[in-house]
């Protein structure tokens, strides 16, 4: 695929990708947002009303 290069291990398994932001820069923010959401999916949650109390809203 043009604009994406894969980094592979010694056995040829894909381990990482390099994305050309000159081509895909407009979607990078979306990809980043998805990665942040995924990394936080197991964090503890609080109810909306409790949050509002904490921030004084």
Residue pairs with C-beta under 8 A, 6 or more apart in sequence:
2 23
3 19
3 20
3 22
3 23
3 24
4 17
4 18
4 19
4 20
4 24
5 17
5 18
6 14
6 15
6 16
6 17
6 18
7 14
7 15
7 16
7 17
7 18
8 14
8 15
9 15
19 28
19 31
21 28
46 54
